[in-house]
Amino acid sequence: MPGLSSSHRRQTPEEREALDFIERSGFPWHQGWELVSGLRTPGRSTVGVLLERIELTRLESLTVLDVGT
């Protein structure tokens, strides 16, 4: 998948695990999450942009109930 690995350096175990997770997920990604430093899921929208659009930038001390995902 293009854009998943930013360089040809040796990957850490965490990066290999994240890449394996993305490759075997088998579903389209909507949000682009950073799983490990410099490695993002191939989503169309970055989470930061989505949070800015709804004017939610600080999540500390908040509780979320996510139903129907």
C-alpha positions as CSV (number, residue, x, y, z in Angstrom):
1,M,0.0,0.0,0.0
2,P,1.5,3.3,-1.0
3,G,2.3,5.8,1.7
4,L,2.3,3.3,4.6
5,S,6.1,3.2,5.1
6,S,8.0,6.4,4.8
7,S,11.5,5.0,4.3
8,H,13.5,1.9,3.6
9,R,15.0,1.6,7.1
10,R,14.4,-1.5,9.2
11,Q,11.0,-1.5,10.7
12,T,10.3,-1.8,14.4
13,P,8.2,-4.7,15.7
14,E,5.4,-2.2,16.3
15,E,5.6,-0.9,12.8
16,R,5.5,-4.4,11.3
17,E,2.5,-5.3,13.5
18,A,0.7,-2.1,12.4
19,L,1.4,-2.8,8.7
20,D,0.2,-6.4,9.1
21,F,-3.0,-5.1,10.8
22,I,-3.7,-2.6,7.9
23,E,-3.0,-5.2,5.2
24,R,-5.2,-7.9,6.6
25,S,-8.0,-5.6,7.7
26,G,-9.9,-6.1,4.4
27,F,-12.1,-3.1,4.8
28,P,-12.1,0.4,3.5
29,W,-10.7,3.0,5.9
30,H,-12.5,6.3,6.4
31,Q,-10.3,7.9,9.0
32,G,-6.6,8.1,8.7
33,W,-5.3,7.1,12.1
34,E,-1.6,7.2,13.1
35,L,-1.0,3.7,14.5
36,V,2.7,4.2,15.3
37,S,4.9,7.3,14.7
38,G,4.9,8.0,11.0
39,L,2.6,5.1,10.0
40,R,-1.0,5.9,9.2
41,T,-4.0,3.9,8.0
42,P,-5.0,4.7,4.4
43,G,-8.1,6.7,5.4
44,R,-9.4,9.6,3.4
45,S,-9.9,11.9,6.4
46,T,-7.5,12.6,9.1
47,V,-8.9,12.5,12.6
48,G,-7.4,15.9,13.4
49,V,-9.3,17.5,10.5
50,L,-12.5,15.9,11.5
51,L,-12.1,17.1,15.1
52,E,-11.4,20.6,13.9
53,R,-14.5,20.6,11.8
54,I,-16.7,19.8,14.8
55,E,-14.6,22.2,16.9
56,L,-13.5,19.4,19.2
57,T,-9.8,19.8,19.9
58,R,-9.5,18.6,23.5
59,L,-10.6,15.2,24.6
60,E,-9.3,15.1,28.2
61,S,-11.9,14.3,30.8
62,L,-14.6,13.5,28.2
63,T,-16.6,10.3,27.9
64,V,-17.9,8.9,24.7
65,L,-20.5,6.3,24.0
66,D,-20.1,5.2,20.3
67,V,-23.2,3.3,19.2
68,G,-23.7,1.7,15.7
69,T,-20.2,1.9,14.4
